[in-house]
């Protein structure tokens, strides 16, 4: 009788326990199912693109954790003058070597067409190890922090190059490349927005805690990279693309050695693959890609410039009526919202008139930069930050569309790798200008306008001419 009463009493308790467990468990499982449903929609799950979207979200979350830890050490923890010296040292020790390494990343990864999953996993694992290495030095800001930061930067950019090369292999049916890239990019932005406050919270516990979090995230990414479909590692039908043909001469359509356009035999052999066929260079598949790349370099240089210049300017001279932290927050949030908006608009526009889009957003950014120089203040700083984020995202997605349209599929992955390294170098140059410039708002906005004007001068005429002529390789609907 006692046993029966005990069993009777335990029934409601057991049911209550299960109900509480279900209530606590449901938000997490429901969120995970919702994320998986979003990333795998419209055939992305079947093609494997959904896995890449999730991997890029992990990548963005881990990178922002490291950024939070480094920013607190290099920038926020010391007076402005000393912080400027530390950031200059950071640029010298990390960015300058990276400028030399960046051109090597694409060609090196071209030699690993069968190991792309391993390359992405290796980039994740290396950053996990480097995050733990930096956790001991982040509190003191010792010099050993900078080589590790360089390693993180190189691994991050190597991952980005491989990711750009992988996307064409994972396109679902009736899915444009620009739409696929916008989904991947948006996932990274959303993950960054979620992880940034988490990293800031971990920073209050201790300076090394965001790096511990980054290590855990990247270890998860290492495992996730190997869940990508095996076709990611397939190099069937691919050849290497040259960003610029040797000696800056466009590939001739005539037979080698014939006519005045012939080149010495050694140069011709460099232009041919193992089957004796010409290796296409980006200049040989239409001017739109090269001009679009030049325009995107201006946007990337502007992005690097604004990040460093506004960080110091707003810390030393906050916006009217605002603290330094609020001023930086305004610029950062505006840039993030602009970038997300540009990505969303790019997905909606798909591949319609990419040359016109690149010209339009370049003109928009230049106009806002000129206004910011003439009417420098809180509103214009926020407007330029938002515009820079918007135009950077939309211009990059348009460049992706042009590469998809004009570059043959057999060399498209290699073309993405080469173009990405050039864009990263432009960001480094812009950041260097930002750290070296005197902290004068009007001067800074004028330099920003000058960067965009240079990009417009080198690219707009060619883009408009290509738009009028139409694509010689219209392979995208």
One Martini backbone bead per residue (centre of mass of N, CA, C, O) as a GRO file, in nm:
protein
  477
    1UNK     BB    1   0.058   0.063  -0.020
    2UNK     BB    2   0.301   0.248  -0.003
    3UNK     BB    3   0.396   0.202  -0.293
    4UNK     BB    4   0.141   0.307  -0.433
    5UNK     BB    5   0.151   0.592  -0.311
    6UNK     BB    6   0.430   0.664  -0.417
    7UNK     BB    7   0.355   0.629  -0.718
    8UNK     BB    8   0.122   0.836  -0.715
    9UNK     BB    9   0.303   1.081  -0.625
   10UNK     BB   10   0.523   1.060  -0.858
   11UNK     BB   11   0.367   1.130  -1.110
   12UNK     BB   12   0.335   1.444  -1.088
   13UNK     BB   13   0.639   1.497  -1.048
   14UNK     BB   14   0.731   1.380  -1.316
   15UNK     BB   15   0.555   1.563  -1.495
   16UNK     BB   16   0.671   1.830  -1.388
   17UNK     BB   17   0.964   1.776  -1.468
   18UNK     BB   18   0.910   1.745  -1.770
   19UNK     BB   19   0.785   2.026  -1.810
   20UNK     BB   20   1.030   2.189  -1.722
   21UNK     BB   21   1.233   2.067  -1.920
   22UNK     BB   22   1.078   2.149  -2.174
   23UNK     BB   23   1.074   2.456  -2.120
   24UNK     BB   24   1.391   2.483  -2.118
   25UNK     BB   25   1.447   2.333  -2.400
   26UNK     BB   26   1.272   2.468  -2.626
   27UNK     BB   27   1.423   2.734  -2.698
   28UNK     BB   28   1.676   2.589  -2.813
   29UNK     BB   29   1.544   2.394  -3.017
   30UNK     BB   30   1.378   2.609  -3.165
   31UNK     BB   31   1.616   2.782  -3.257
   32UNK     BB   32   1.770   2.561  -3.410
   33UNK     BB   33   1.540   2.495  -3.609
   34UNK     BB   34   1.512   2.781  -3.725
   35UNK     BB   35   1.798   2.805  -3.837
   36UNK     BB   36   1.793   2.553  -4.015
   37UNK     BB   37   1.550   2.643  -4.190
   38UNK     BB   38   1.686   2.902  -4.303
   39UNK     BB   39   1.961   2.776  -4.418
   40UNK     BB   40   1.781   2.531  -4.586
   41UNK     BB   41   1.643   2.695  -4.786
   42UNK     BB   42   1.585   2.654  -5.121
   43UNK     BB   43   1.803   2.398  -5.135
   44UNK     BB   44   2.051   2.438  -4.931
   45UNK     BB   45   2.053   2.160  -4.795
   46UNK     BB   46   2.105   1.975  -5.046
   47UNK     BB   47   2.372   2.132  -5.156
   48UNK     BB   48   2.531   2.265  -4.877
   49UNK     BB   49   2.493   2.574  -4.816
   50UNK     BB   50   2.391   2.561  -4.524
   51UNK     BB   51   2.662   2.474  -4.399
   52UNK     BB   52   2.817   2.729  -4.489
   53UNK     BB   53   2.646   2.933  -4.339
   54UNK     BB   54   2.709   2.820  -4.056
   55UNK     BB   55   3.018   2.845  -4.075
   56UNK     BB   56   3.021   3.158  -4.114
   57UNK     BB   57   2.892   3.223  -3.846
   58UNK     BB   58   3.117   3.105  -3.674
   59UNK     BB   59   3.341   3.283  -3.786
   60UNK     BB   60   3.220   3.557  -3.698
   61UNK     BB   61   3.206   3.500  -3.393
   62UNK     BB   62   3.509   3.445  -3.345
   63UNK     BB   63   3.627   3.712  -3.456
   64UNK     BB   64   3.476   3.908  -3.257
   65UNK     BB   65   3.606   3.802  -3.000
   66UNK     BB   66   3.893   3.889  -3.075
   67UNK     BB   67   3.831   4.187  -3.121
   68UNK     BB   68   3.744   4.254  -2.832
   69UNK     BB   69   4.013   4.178  -2.696
   70UNK     BB   70   4.200   4.370  -2.861
   71UNK     BB   71   4.054   4.640  -2.815
   72UNK     BB   72   4.089   4.645  -2.502
   73UNK     BB   73   4.407   4.646  -2.522
   74UNK     BB   74   4.491   4.851  -2.762
   75UNK     BB   75   4.260   5.087  -2.701
   76UNK     BB   76   4.086   5.118  -2.415
   77UNK     BB   77   4.325   5.082  -2.177
   78UNK     BB   78   4.445   5.355  -2.295
   79UNK     BB   79   4.551   5.627  -2.393
   80UNK     BB   80   4.533   5.775  -2.693
   81UNK     BB   81   4.834   5.803  -2.765
   82UNK     BB   82   4.906   5.510  -2.691
   83UNK     BB   83   4.695   5.375  -2.871
   84UNK     BB   84   4.809   5.476  -3.138
   85UNK     BB   85   5.079   5.331  -3.109
   86UNK     BB   86   4.963   5.043  -3.088
   87UNK     BB   87   4.814   5.040  -3.359
   88UNK     BB   88   5.062   5.098  -3.528
   89UNK     BB   89   5.202   4.840  -3.439
   90UNK     BB   90   4.986   4.650  -3.536
   91UNK     BB   91   5.012   4.725  -3.833
   92UNK     BB   92   5.316   4.665  -3.867
   93UNK     BB   93   5.309   4.356  -3.756
   94UNK     BB   94   5.045   4.261  -3.930
   95UNK     BB   95   4.974   4.416  -4.200
   96UNK     BB   96   5.240   4.426  -4.354
   97UNK     BB   97   5.285   4.119  -4.382
   98UNK     BB   98   5.006   4.070  -4.510
   99UNK     BB   99   5.059   4.225  -4.773
  100UNK     BB  100   5.268   4.002  -4.860
  101UNK     BB  101   5.080   3.742  -4.821
  102UNK     BB  102   4.814   3.779  -4.983
  103UNK     BB  103   4.918   3.703  -5.280
  104UNK     BB  104   4.973   3.395  -5.182
  105UNK     BB  105   4.703   3.266  -5.102
  106UNK     BB  106   4.567   3.201  -5.369
  107UNK     BB  107   4.789   3.025  -5.509
  108UNK     BB  108   4.809   2.822  -5.275
  109UNK     BB  109   4.504   2.728  -5.287
  110UNK     BB  110   4.517   2.627  -5.582
  111UNK     BB  111   4.695   2.368  -5.479
  112UNK     BB  112   4.411   2.284  -5.294
  113UNK     BB  113   4.141   2.156  -5.439
  114UNK     BB  114   4.120   1.878  -5.248
  115UNK     BB  115   4.138   2.072  -4.950
  116UNK     BB  116   3.906   2.272  -4.847
  117UNK     BB  117   3.803   2.157  -4.584
  118UNK     BB  118   4.082   2.144  -4.450
  119UNK     BB  119   4.146   2.446  -4.476
  120UNK     BB  120   3.910   2.551  -4.302
  121UNK     BB  121   3.976   2.381  -4.054
  122UNK     BB  122   4.265   2.490  -4.018
  123UNK     BB  123   4.181   2.788  -3.973
  124UNK     BB  124   4.020   2.726  -3.717
  125UNK     BB  125   4.233   2.577  -3.543
  126UNK     BB  126   4.450   2.797  -3.544
  127UNK     BB  127   4.271   3.010  -3.397
  128UNK     BB  128   4.231   2.850  -3.141
  129UNK     BB  129   4.530   2.841  -3.060
  130UNK     BB  130   4.583   3.152  -3.074
  131UNK     BB  131   4.380   3.235  -2.858
  132UNK     BB  132   4.528   3.095  -2.626
  133UNK     BB  133   4.796   3.243  -2.667
  134UNK     BB  134   4.671   3.538  -2.618
  135UNK     BB  135   4.550   3.515  -2.324
  136UNK     BB  136   4.830   3.581  -2.176
  137UNK     BB  137   4.888   3.877  -2.338
  138UNK     BB  138   4.631   4.067  -2.325
  139UNK     BB  139   4.680   4.211  -2.047
  140UNK     BB  140   4.980   4.337  -2.127
  141UNK     BB  141   5.058   4.386  -2.439
  142UNK     BB  142   5.263   4.222  -2.562
  143UNK     BB  143   5.453   4.142  -2.839
  144UNK     BB  144   5.336   3.844  -2.870
  145UNK     BB  145   5.053   3.934  -2.976
  146UNK     BB  146   5.115   4.012  -3.281
  147UNK     BB  147   5.185   3.744  -3.421
  148UNK     BB  148   4.915   3.615  -3.347
  149UNK     BB  149   4.740   3.824  -3.495
  150UNK     BB  150   4.855   3.762  -3.772
  151UNK     BB  151   4.762   3.469  -3.781
  152UNK     BB  152   4.460   3.531  -3.762
  153UNK     BB  153   4.441   3.704  -4.016
  154UNK     BB  154   4.540   3.495  -4.222
  155UNK     BB  155   4.327   3.276  -4.156
  156UNK     BB  156   4.078   3.449  -4.217
  157UNK     BB  157   4.150   3.507  -4.518
  158UNK     BB  158   4.179   3.216  -4.609
  159UNK     BB  159   3.890   3.141  -4.554
  160UNK     BB  160   3.762   3.354  -4.745
  161UNK     BB  161   3.881   3.242  -5.005
  162UNK     BB  162   3.765   2.956  -4.989
  163UNK     BB  163   3.469   3.034  -4.963
  164UNK     BB  164   3.449   3.174  -5.242
  165UNK     BB  165   3.529   2.905  -5.399
  166UNK     BB  166   3.285   2.721  -5.289
  167UNK     BB  167   3.006   2.839  -5.360
  168UNK     BB  168   2.975   2.738  -5.664
  169UNK     BB  169   2.948   2.427  -5.561
  170UNK     BB  170   2.657   2.507  -5.376
  171UNK     BB  171   2.439   2.560  -5.578
  172UNK     BB  172   2.129   2.580  -5.620
  173UNK     BB  173   1.868   2.567  -5.796
  174UNK     BB  174   1.801   2.873  -5.913
  175UNK     BB  175   2.081   3.008  -5.800
  176UNK     BB  176   2.245   3.277  -5.742
  177UNK     BB  177   2.545   3.394  -5.640
  178UNK     BB  178   2.450   3.658  -5.503
  179UNK     BB  179   2.244   3.518  -5.318
  180UNK     BB  180   2.436   3.327  -5.174
  181UNK     BB  181   2.629   3.545  -5.062
  182UNK     BB  182   2.416   3.702  -4.902
  183UNK     BB  183   2.351   3.474  -4.705
  184UNK     BB  184   2.630   3.433  -4.590
  185UNK     BB  185   2.681   3.725  -4.497
  186UNK     BB  186   2.432   3.758  -4.314
  187UNK     BB  187   2.510   3.538  -4.114
  188UNK     BB  188   2.770   3.677  -4.018
  189UNK     BB  189   2.636   3.937  -3.912
  190UNK     BB  190   2.444   3.810  -3.706
  191UNK     BB  191   2.665   3.667  -3.540
  192UNK     BB  192   2.816   3.924  -3.465
  193UNK     BB  193   2.579   4.065  -3.314
  194UNK     BB  194   2.562   3.838  -3.094
  195UNK     BB  195   2.873   3.808  -3.001
  196UNK     BB  196   2.960   4.090  -2.906
  197UNK     BB  197   2.810   4.109  -2.628
  198UNK     BB  198   2.930   3.849  -2.520
  199UNK     BB  199   3.225   3.945  -2.527
  200UNK     BB  200   3.178   4.189  -2.339
  201UNK     BB  201   3.090   4.017  -2.098
  202UNK     BB  202   3.354   3.848  -2.077
  203UNK     BB  203   3.540   4.097  -2.027
  204UNK     BB  204   3.436   4.146  -1.729
  205UNK     BB  205   3.573   3.888  -1.616
  206UNK     BB  206   3.814   3.888  -1.844
  207UNK     BB  207   4.054   3.937  -2.091
  208UNK     BB  208   4.055   3.612  -2.180
  209UNK     BB  209   3.754   3.516  -2.229
  210UNK     BB  210   3.700   3.578  -2.532
  211UNK     BB  211   3.923   3.371  -2.619
  212UNK     BB  212   3.790   3.121  -2.509
  213UNK     BB  213   3.536   3.151  -2.680
  214UNK     BB  214   3.681   3.140  -2.955
  215UNK     BB  215   3.799   2.859  -2.924
  216UNK     BB  216   3.529   2.707  -2.905
  217UNK     BB  217   3.415   2.800  -3.177
  218UNK     BB  218   3.650   2.696  -3.363
  219UNK     BB  219   3.622   2.401  -3.288
  220UNK     BB  220   3.341   2.374  -3.407
  221UNK     BB  221   3.427   2.463  -3.697
  222UNK     BB  222   3.617   2.227  -3.754
  223UNK     BB  223   3.393   2.015  -3.761
  224UNK     BB  224   3.193   2.155  -3.964
  225UNK     BB  225   3.377   2.153  -4.220
  226UNK     BB  226   3.349   1.826  -4.258
  227UNK     BB  227   3.023   1.849  -4.337
  228UNK     BB  228   3.075   1.907  -4.603
  229UNK     BB  229   3.060   1.831  -4.909
  230UNK     BB  230   3.274   1.655  -5.118
  231UNK     BB  231   3.250   1.858  -5.370
  232UNK     BB  232   3.438   2.076  -5.254
  233UNK     BB  233   3.706   1.893  -5.337
  234UNK     BB  234   3.642   1.933  -5.626
  235UNK     BB  235   3.832   1.992  -5.956
  236UNK     BB  236   3.643   1.959  -6.181
  237UNK     BB  237   3.710   2.173  -6.456
  238UNK     BB  238   3.952   2.327  -6.340
  239UNK     BB  239   4.129   2.640  -6.350
  240UNK     BB  240   4.358   2.885  -6.361
  241UNK     BB  241   4.361   3.226  -6.274
  242UNK     BB  242   4.444   3.543  -6.390
  243UNK     BB  243   4.440   3.862  -6.298
  244UNK     BB  244   4.708   3.926  -6.468
  245UNK     BB  245   4.878   3.914  -6.725
  246UNK     BB  246   5.169   3.903  -6.832
  247UNK     BB  247   5.292   4.229  -6.845
  248UNK     BB  248   4.986   4.345  -6.884
  249UNK     BB  249   4.878   4.155  -7.115
  250UNK     BB  250   4.643   4.066  -7.304
  251UNK     BB  251   4.486   3.810  -7.427
  252UNK     BB  252   4.512   3.672  -7.724
  253UNK     BB  253   4.326   3.540  -8.005
  254UNK     BB  254   4.564   3.462  -8.135
  255UNK     BB  255   4.808   3.287  -8.232
  256UNK     BB  256   5.093   3.193  -8.131
  257UNK     BB  257   5.334   3.402  -8.294
  258UNK     BB  258   5.126   3.577  -8.442
  259UNK     BB  259   5.210   3.854  -8.532
  260UNK     BB  260   5.256   4.140  -8.331
  261UNK     BB  261   5.129   3.991  -8.061
  262UNK     BB  262   5.359   3.824  -8.010
  263UNK     BB  263   5.541   3.614  -7.785
  264UNK     BB  264   5.745   3.468  -7.617
  265UNK     BB  265   5.756   3.140  -7.545
  266UNK     BB  266   5.770   3.160  -7.234
  267UNK     BB  267   5.519   3.339  -7.195
  268UNK     BB  268   5.321   3.146  -7.336
  269UNK     BB  269   5.361   2.906  -7.141
  270UNK     BB  270   5.243   3.059  -6.889
  271UNK     BB  271   4.944   3.073  -7.042
  272UNK     BB  272   4.950   2.757  -7.006
  273UNK     BB  273   4.844   2.460  -6.959
  274UNK     BB  274   4.885   2.116  -6.962
  275UNK     BB  275   4.699   2.110  -7.243
  276UNK     BB  276   4.779   2.388  -7.410
  277UNK     BB  277   4.589   2.597  -7.289
  278UNK     BB  278   4.457   2.883  -7.225
  279UNK     BB  279   4.469   3.101  -6.957
  280UNK     BB  280   4.250   3.278  -6.814
  281UNK     BB  281   4.200   3.615  -6.767
  282UNK     BB  282   4.022   3.876  -6.647
  283UNK     BB  283   4.070   4.051  -6.910
  284UNK     BB  284   3.960   3.815  -7.115
  285UNK     BB  285   3.634   3.838  -6.986
  286UNK     BB  286   3.614   4.137  -6.946
  287UNK     BB  287   3.596   4.464  -6.800
  288UNK     BB  288   3.402   4.450  -6.555
  289UNK     BB  289   3.571   4.302  -6.343
  290UNK     BB  290   3.808   4.498  -6.320
  291UNK     BB  291   3.638   4.755  -6.261
  292UNK     BB  292   3.487   4.635  -6.017
  293UNK     BB  293   3.745   4.589  -5.850
  294UNK     BB  294   3.829   4.887  -5.832
  295UNK     BB  295   3.574   4.985  -5.687
  296UNK     BB  296   3.601   4.789  -5.441
  297UNK     BB  297   3.869   4.901  -5.339
  298UNK     BB  298   3.750   5.171  -5.247
  299UNK     BB  299   3.555   5.053  -5.037
  300UNK     BB  300   3.768   4.902  -4.867
  301UNK     BB  301   3.946   5.147  -4.802
  302UNK     BB  302   3.723   5.302  -4.658
  303UNK     BB  303   3.671   5.099  -4.435
  304UNK     BB  304   3.955   5.101  -4.310
  305UNK     BB  305   3.966   5.404  -4.258
  306UNK     BB  306   3.712   5.443  -4.072
  307UNK     BB  307   3.783   5.253  -3.845
  308UNK     BB  308   4.046   5.408  -3.750
  309UNK     BB  309   3.975   5.707  -3.758
  310UNK     BB  310   3.708   5.709  -3.587
  311UNK     BB  311   3.817   5.577  -3.333
  312UNK     BB  312   4.006   5.824  -3.260
  313UNK     BB  313   3.832   6.072  -3.306
  314UNK     BB  314   3.587   5.991  -3.106
  315UNK     BB  315   3.766   5.967  -2.854
  316UNK     BB  316   3.885   6.266  -2.862
  317UNK     BB  317   3.613   6.372  -3.046
  318UNK     BB  318   3.321   6.378  -2.972
  319UNK     BB  319   3.017   6.403  -3.025
  320UNK     BB  320   2.776   6.611  -2.977
  321UNK     BB  321   2.673   6.531  -2.652
  322UNK     BB  322   2.879   6.286  -2.640
  323UNK     BB  323   3.036   6.016  -2.580
  324UNK     BB  324   3.271   5.808  -2.686
  325UNK     BB  325   3.107   5.545  -2.674
  326UNK     BB  326   2.855   5.653  -2.822
  327UNK     BB  327   2.996   5.746  -3.079
  328UNK     BB  328   3.101   5.465  -3.160
  329UNK     BB  329   2.821   5.329  -3.159
  330UNK     BB  330   2.694   5.490  -3.387
  331UNK     BB  331   2.894   5.410  -3.609
  332UNK     BB  332   2.872   5.100  -3.579
  333UNK     BB  333   2.565   5.065  -3.617
  334UNK     BB  334   2.543   5.204  -3.890
  335UNK     BB  335   2.730   5.010  -4.042
  336UNK     BB  336   2.573   4.748  -3.982
  337UNK     BB  337   2.300   4.832  -4.105
  338UNK     BB  338   2.409   4.896  -4.387
  339UNK     BB  339   2.524   4.614  -4.451
  340UNK     BB  340   2.259   4.455  -4.418
  341UNK     BB  341   2.099   4.617  -4.629
  342UNK     BB  342   2.281   4.557  -4.873
  343UNK     BB  343   2.243   4.251  -4.865
  344UNK     BB  344   1.935   4.248  -4.898
  345UNK     BB  345   1.924   4.406  -5.166
  346UNK     BB  346   2.106   4.212  -5.327
  347UNK     BB  347   1.908   3.972  -5.312
  348UNK     BB  348   1.674   4.119  -5.461
  349UNK     BB  349   1.836   4.208  -5.727
  350UNK     BB  350   2.056   4.021  -5.785
  351UNK     BB  351   2.180   4.048  -6.140
  352UNK     BB  352   2.100   4.338  -6.201
  353UNK     BB  353   2.294   4.551  -6.337
  354UNK     BB  354   2.592   4.563  -6.195
  355UNK     BB  355   2.730   4.813  -6.313
  356UNK     BB  356   2.514   5.020  -6.224
  357UNK     BB  357   2.536   4.960  -5.923
  358UNK     BB  358   2.831   5.035  -5.880
  359UNK     BB  359   2.807   5.327  -5.976
  360UNK     BB  360   2.582   5.421  -5.782
  361UNK     BB  361   2.725   5.357  -5.506
  362UNK     BB  362   2.974   5.529  -5.559
  363UNK     BB  363   2.823   5.798  -5.589
  364UNK     BB  364   2.686   5.792  -5.314
  365UNK     BB  365   2.941   5.781  -5.135
  366UNK     BB  366   3.070   6.040  -5.247
  367UNK     BB  367   2.844   6.238  -5.173
  368UNK     BB  368   2.847   6.185  -4.864
  369UNK     BB  369   3.148   6.256  -4.818
  370UNK     BB  370   3.126   6.549  -4.906
  371UNK     BB  371   2.912   6.630  -4.697
  372UNK     BB  372   3.086   6.551  -4.447
  373UNK     BB  373   3.305   6.768  -4.505
  374UNK     BB  374   3.103   7.021  -4.502
  375UNK     BB  375   2.900   6.875  -4.253
  376UNK     BB  376   3.032   6.814  -3.987
  377UNK     BB  377   2.878   6.549  -3.783
  378UNK     BB  378   2.668   6.334  -3.648
  379UNK     BB  379   2.491   6.278  -3.896
  380UNK     BB  380   2.725   6.240  -4.108
  381UNK     BB  381   2.874   6.010  -3.971
  382UNK     BB  382   2.635   5.813  -3.975
  383UNK     BB  383   2.582   5.831  -4.280
  384UNK     BB  384   2.862   5.732  -4.379
  385UNK     BB  385   2.865   5.462  -4.231
  386UNK     BB  386   2.608   5.348  -4.362
  387UNK     BB  387   2.691   5.389  -4.658
  388UNK     BB  388   2.950   5.220  -4.653
  389UNK     BB  389   2.810   4.952  -4.579
  390UNK     BB  390   2.608   4.942  -4.813
  391UNK     BB  391   2.807   4.973  -5.062
  392UNK     BB  392   2.996   4.740  -4.998
  393UNK     BB  393   2.790   4.510  -5.020
  394UNK     BB  394   2.665   4.574  -5.304
  395UNK     BB  395   2.931   4.579  -5.467
  396UNK     BB  396   3.024   4.289  -5.404
  397UNK     BB  397   2.775   4.143  -5.519
  398UNK     BB  398   2.816   4.256  -5.807
  399UNK     BB  399   3.092   4.130  -5.854
  400UNK     BB  400   2.996   3.841  -5.829
  401UNK     BB  401   2.806   3.856  -6.076
  402UNK     BB  402   3.029   3.917  -6.286
  403UNK     BB  403   3.193   3.662  -6.241
  404UNK     BB  404   2.966   3.465  -6.311
  405UNK     BB  405   2.917   3.580  -6.603
  406UNK     BB  406   3.238   3.623  -6.723
  407UNK     BB  407   3.350   3.368  -6.584
  408UNK     BB  408   3.446   3.075  -6.625
  409UNK     BB  409   3.384   2.797  -6.445
  410UNK     BB  410   3.683   2.672  -6.455
  411UNK     BB  411   3.790   2.974  -6.309
  412UNK     BB  412   3.610   3.099  -6.080
  413UNK     BB  413   3.740   3.016  -5.811
  414UNK     BB  414   4.014   3.149  -5.866
  415UNK     BB  415   3.906   3.438  -5.904
  416UNK     BB  416   3.805   3.474  -5.616
  417UNK     BB  417   4.076   3.443  -5.477
  418UNK     BB  418   4.225   3.679  -5.615
  419UNK     BB  419   4.025   3.915  -5.552
  420UNK     BB  420   4.030   3.893  -5.240
  421UNK     BB  421   4.325   3.977  -5.196
  422UNK     BB  422   4.299   4.263  -5.312
  423UNK     BB  423   4.083   4.367  -5.111
  424UNK     BB  424   4.254   4.329  -4.855
  425UNK     BB  425   4.478   4.525  -4.937
  426UNK     BB  426   4.296   4.777  -4.947
  427UNK     BB  427   4.225   4.774  -4.646
  428UNK     BB  428   4.511   4.814  -4.541
  429UNK     BB  429   4.564   5.088  -4.672
  430UNK     BB  430   4.329   5.240  -4.542
  431UNK     BB  431   4.419   5.191  -4.248
  432UNK     BB  432   4.692   5.336  -4.269
  433UNK     BB  433   4.574   5.616  -4.327
  434UNK     BB  434   4.398   5.640  -4.069
  435UNK     BB  435   4.643   5.628  -3.858
  436UNK     BB  436   4.819   5.877  -3.991
  437UNK     BB  437   4.604   6.080  -3.956
  438UNK     BB  438   4.491   6.352  -3.849
  439UNK     BB  439   4.251   6.466  -3.598
  440UNK     BB  440   4.038   6.564  -3.853
  441UNK     BB  441   3.731   6.564  -3.973
  442UNK     BB  442   3.745   6.713  -4.244
  443UNK     BB  443   3.997   6.573  -4.348
  444UNK     BB  444   3.891   6.282  -4.336
  445UNK     BB  445   3.646   6.322  -4.529
  446UNK     BB  446   3.821   6.413  -4.766
  447UNK     BB  447   3.979   6.150  -4.795
  448UNK     BB  448   3.735   5.971  -4.842
  449UNK     BB  449   3.655   6.115  -5.105
  450UNK     BB  450   3.925   6.059  -5.252
  451UNK     BB  451   3.908   5.751  -5.262
  452UNK     BB  452   3.643   5.746  -5.432
  453UNK     BB  453   3.740   5.921  -5.669
  454UNK     BB  454   3.958   5.725  -5.760
  455UNK     BB  455   3.767   5.488  -5.818
  456UNK     BB  456   3.596   5.641  -6.029
  457UNK     BB  457   3.827   5.716  -6.232
  458UNK     BB  458   3.905   5.393  -6.285
  459UNK     BB  459   3.583   5.267  -6.345
  460UNK     BB  460   3.326   5.409  -6.465
  461UNK     BB  461   3.377   5.417  -6.768
  462UNK     BB  462   3.403   5.109  -6.807
  463UNK     BB  463   3.124   5.030  -6.688
  464UNK     BB  464   2.946   5.194  -6.883
  465UNK     BB  465   3.053   5.065  -7.142
  466UNK     BB  466   2.975   4.771  -7.068
  467UNK     BB  467   2.670   4.824  -7.031
  468UNK     BB  468   2.618   4.911  -7.328
  469UNK     BB  469   2.736   4.644  -7.467
  470UNK     BB  470   2.744   4.413  -7.290
  471UNK     BB  471   2.782   4.087  -7.239
  472UNK     BB  472   2.993   3.832  -7.377
  473UNK     BB  473   2.881   3.632  -7.115
  474UNK     BB  474   2.551   3.540  -7.083
  475UNK     BB  475   2.508   3.308  -6.806
  476UNK     BB  476   2.287   3.485  -6.651
  477UNK     BB  477   1.950   3.535  -6.545
   0.00000   0.00000   0.00000
